[in-house]
Structures are given as structure tokens and as C-alpha cells.
Amino acid sequence: MTGRIERALVTGASSGIGTAFARQLAQRGVHLVLVARREDRLRALAGALTHSHGVEVEVLGADLADPGDRARVEDRLRSDLQVVDLLVNDAGLGGYGRLDTQDPDLLRRMVEVNVTALLHLTRAALPGMLERQRGGVINVGSTAGERPGPHAAVYGASKAFVNRLTEAVHEEVRGTGVRVLLLAPGFTATEFQAVAGVAADVAPAGLAADPDEVVAAGLQAFAAGRAVCVPRVADRALLHAARALPRVAVRRVSGLIHARGGGR
Ligand SMILES: NC(=O)c1ccc[n+]([C@@H]2O[C@H](COP(=O)([O-])OP(=O)(O)OC[C@H]3O[C@@H](n4cnc5c(N)ncnc54)[C@H](OP(=O)(O)O)[C@@H]3O)[C@@H](O)[C@H]2O)c1
């Protein structure tokens, strides 16, 4: 399923979709480099995956909002020793509220992690992959990047960047042997909503996709060389509907939904 992928670097591996990526890649015998801030979680996951699947797992604790830490992860991606041939840019965070009331430092971190880190890690990984004519990048964007997101304006804009960038780079490297996939999930049951301060009754987990389902769809799409994967039928239908509706209606409905999530 993962072709000739031998070693993957997964950001955001301490939780949610990133942990599911680490598990499913280890099940396929892929060695791992796990990146996030919570090193205790990464070490526990590394121990479990090495024990159950016999894969090598490196732990690389890094705050991707910090340029110095980002540079260490970029160096690891460029290394010729134990070459990384799949980069999964999964780390990300959200935040709800009217722009003028949101914490400026939260907004900065959202842009640094969701946009700047993803861009620079992709830029660091691609040259070696292109030289070897194999490997690839999976960028985790979002269906939220396909519509204006009042009360989650910066998050939506950050994911619009990820979605547009990734599809464009997929096209740039077409035919080189290197694959670039945009994985754009909708609402998924992870720690994301709690981290973003959304109450559980506003975002009921019963409506959410399972992270394992999202990752399985993503790895299948990557293996097939696709450009974009929106894992759930319901989310694909909503995207089609949003394209057909007048933009003003999409803005209003989107704003009402996000305002319930904590937009003041
Ligand atoms: N859940 C959803 O409904 C949903 C929908 C569409 C797209 N997504 C996207 O899916 C991706 C994964 O999110 P998730 O749903 O799995 O949420 P999650 O459970 O909250 O996981 C987020 C991951 O990002 C890492 N992270 C956050 N800030 C970081 C920083 N400064 N430096 C390094 N790592 C950082 C976290 O690790 P540490 O805290 O340990 O650093 C954690 O491993 C995100 O890009 C998100 O935008 C999620």
C-alpha cells in the first residue's frame, strides 16, 4: 500500500490523526520519526510500536511554532542517513472567535504550525525525494479550507493555504516518481476541538469521523497517486453543495456553525 516507503516522519504524532498515521504506517513495517511537543507521549507510542511491529522509531520533540525547533526537523528531513521517504505534515491547531477578540499569540502559533512549518518541512523534504525519484508528502489540510470561515477565520485561511499549496505541488511533481497528497478531512474525533476550546456538546463525537478511517483513506489515496482525498462521502457532498450555493449563503451558515463553537 505504501509502495517503497521505508521511513516516515510524522508531525503531530502525539495525538489524533497523527497517532493513527504512526500506528498504521508501523503496521505496514514502515520505520518512523515522530514529531510533536509532548515527548512523553511520543516515547510511549514509540515503545509500543517497536514492541508490536518491530519497527525503528525515533522521537524528535519539537515545537513547530519555534523556528529553531523547526530547523532541527528540517535537518532530519534532509539527512542522508536513514533517509525519510514519506513526510506526513499533520500537526495543527485551531481556535474559534471573532478575529478582533482572539489571542494574538494563538493566531501566531496557528500560522506558524499550520502554514509556516508545513511549508518549510515540505520544502526541506522534496529535493532529496526528487533526486531519489521516490517517496512523497501527505499534507493534512481540511474541508474548512474550502470555504470562508467566520469565527475561525485564521484557521480556515491557514487550511486554505495548505489545500491550495498541496494541490499545486502535486501537479509540479507529477511524473517524477514523487507523490504529494492533500488529505482534507472534515470533523474528526480527536483532541482538536478540546484544544480549540470547543465544548463536547457543541461538537458531538458521534458525528465525527474516526481518525483511523481518515488515515486509512489517506494512505490508500497516497498509494494510488491521487492529488486530493476527502475521506467521508458526507464531507464530499457538503463540498459539492457549498460550491453550488451562493457564496453569501456559505459564509452565513459557516459563520453560524463556528459561532456555536466559541465565536463570540
Ligand atoms: N479533528 C478535526 O476535526 C480535523 C478536521 C480537519 C482537519 N484536521 C487537521 O488534522 C490535523 C491533526 O489534528 P487532530 O485532529 O489529530 O488534532 P489533535 O488531536 O489536537 O492533534 C494535533 C497534533 O498537532 C500537534 N501540535 C500542535 N501544536 C504543535 C506545535 N506547536 N508543535 C508541534 N506539534 C504541535 C500536537 O502535538 P503536541 O501538542 O504534543 O505538540 C498533536 O500531536 C491538524 O492539522 C488539523 O487541522 C482536523
The ligand as an SDF file (V2000), in Angstrom:
LIG
                    3D

 48 52  0  0  0  0  0  0  0  0999 V2000
  -10.1450   16.9250   14.1640 N   0  0  0  0  0  0  0  0  0  0  0  0
  -10.7610   17.5200   13.1520 C   0  0  0  0  0  0  0  0  0  0  0  0
  -11.9980   17.7060   13.1560 O   0  0  0  0  0  0  0  0  0  0  0  0
   -9.9450   17.9370   11.9380 C   0  0  0  0  0  0  0  0  0  0  0  0
  -10.6330   18.2010   10.7350 C   0  0  0  0  0  0  0  0  0  0  0  0
   -9.9050   18.5750    9.6070 C   0  0  0  0  0  0  0  0  0  0  0  0
   -8.5180   18.6990    9.6880 C   0  0  0  0  0  0  0  0  0  0  0  0
   -7.8910   18.4510   10.8730 N   0  0  0  0  0  0  0  0  0  0  0  0
   -6.4190   18.6010   10.9050 C   0  0  0  0  0  0  0  0  0  0  0  0
   -5.8220   17.3800   11.3180 O   0  0  0  0  0  0  0  0  0  0  0  0
   -4.5390   17.6480   11.8660 C   0  0  0  0  0  0  0  0  0  0  0  0
   -4.3700   16.8350   13.1450 C   0  0  0  0  0  0  0  0  0  0  0  0
   -5.2710   17.2990   14.1190 O   0  0  0  0  0  0  0  0  0  0  0  0
   -6.0620   16.3190   15.0890 P   0  0  0  0  0  0  0  0  0  0  0  0
   -7.4990   16.4260   14.7300 O   0  0  0  0  0  0  0  0  0  0  0  0
   -5.4210   14.9970   15.1630 O   0  0  0  0  0  0  0  0  0  0  0  0
   -5.8800   17.1510   16.4650 O   0  0  0  0  0  0  0  0  0  0  0  0
   -5.1110   16.8170   17.8280 P   0  0  0  0  0  0  0  0  0  0  0  0
   -5.5770   15.5120   18.3750 O   0  0  0  0  0  0  0  0  0  0  0  0
   -5.2800   18.0340   18.6740 O   0  0  0  0  0  0  0  0  0  0  0  0
   -3.5800   16.6600   17.3670 O   0  0  0  0  0  0  0  0  0  0  0  0
   -2.8170   17.7950   16.9900 C   0  0  0  0  0  0  0  0  0  0  0  0
   -1.3630   17.3980   16.9100 C   0  0  0  0  0  0  0  0  0  0  0  0
   -0.6150   18.5580   16.4900 O   0  0  0  0  0  0  0  0  0  0  0  0
    0.4880   18.7090   17.3640 C   0  0  0  0  0  0  0  0  0  0  0  0
    0.8610   20.1180   17.5450 N   0  0  0  0  0  0  0  0  0  0  0  0
    0.0630   21.1680   17.8670 C   0  0  0  0  0  0  0  0  0  0  0  0
    0.8040   22.2810   18.0460 N   0  0  0  0  0  0  0  0  0  0  0  0
    2.0990   21.9040   17.8340 C   0  0  0  0  0  0  0  0  0  0  0  0
    3.3470   22.5970   17.9040 C   0  0  0  0  0  0  0  0  0  0  0  0
    3.4280   23.9060   18.2430 N   0  0  0  0  0  0  0  0  0  0  0  0
    4.4800   21.9210   17.6250 N   0  0  0  0  0  0  0  0  0  0  0  0
    4.4310   20.5890   17.3130 C   0  0  0  0  0  0  0  0  0  0  0  0
    3.2840   19.8880   17.2400 N   0  0  0  0  0  0  0  0  0  0  0  0
    2.1380   20.5330   17.5020 C   0  0  0  0  0  0  0  0  0  0  0  0
    0.0260   18.1390   18.7040 C   0  0  0  0  0  0  0  0  0  0  0  0
    1.1480   17.7070   19.4680 O   0  0  0  0  0  0  0  0  0  0  0  0
    1.6920   18.3980   20.8290 P   0  0  0  0  0  0  0  0  0  0  0  0
    0.5340   19.0860   21.4750 O   0  0  0  0  0  0  0  0  0  0  0  0
    2.2310   17.2260   21.6150 O   0  0  0  0  0  0  0  0  0  0  0  0
    2.7630   19.3150   20.3680 O   0  0  0  0  0  0  0  0  0  0  0  0
   -0.7990   16.9460   18.2550 C   0  0  0  0  0  0  0  0  0  0  0  0
    0.0160   15.8200   18.0840 O   0  0  0  0  0  0  0  0  0  0  0  0
   -4.4640   19.1600   12.0550 C   0  0  0  0  0  0  0  0  0  0  0  0
   -3.6620   19.7220   11.0350 O   0  0  0  0  0  0  0  0  0  0  0  0
   -5.9050   19.6230   11.9060 C   0  0  0  0  0  0  0  0  0  0  0  0
   -6.0030   20.9420   11.4140 O   0  0  0  0  0  0  0  0  0  0  0  0
   -8.5520   18.0640   11.9910 C   0  0  0  0  0  0  0  0  0  0  0  0
  1  2  1  0
  2  3  2  0
  2  4  1  0
  4  5  1  0
  4 48  2  0
  5  6  2  0
  6  7  1  0
  7  8  2  0
  8  9  1  0
  8 48  1  0
  9 10  1  0
  9 46  1  0
 10 11  1  0
 11 12  1  0
 11 44  1  0
 12 13  1  0
 13 14  1  0
 14 15  2  0
 14 16  1  0
 14 17  1  0
 17 18  1  0
 18 19  2  0
 18 20  1  0
 18 21  1  0
 21 22  1  0
 22 23  1  0
 23 24  1  0
 23 42  1  0
 24 25  1  0
 25 26  1  0
 25 36  1  0
 26 27  1  0
 26 35  1  0
 27 28  2  0
 28 29  1  0
 29 30  1  0
 29 35  2  0
 30 31  1  0
 30 32  2  0
 32 33  1  0
 33 34  2  0
 34 35  1  0
 36 37  1  0
 36 42  1  0
 37 38  1  0
 38 39  2  0
 38 40  1  0
 38 41  1  0
 42 43  1  0
 44 45  1  0
 44 46  1  0
 46 47  1  0
M  CHG  2   8   1  16  -1
M  END
$$$$
